[in-house]
Amino acid sequence: MEQEEIDKRVKAVEEAYKDFLHRIEESSKEEEKIIAEFERVLTKARMEEIKNSLDTL
């Protein structure tokens, strides 16, 4: 294999790796948003539950 071919393959692997890291970062951001929304919904539901239980007293 010639050096030129090796350089091309290295460049292709580097680009694929950069793309992979970018996708992981974006996925992580999306996951954080989903978790935050889930926590917000749970907190709201729990607060409503507490409010309802206090109303029955």
Helices and strands as residue ranges (DSSP letters): H 3-55
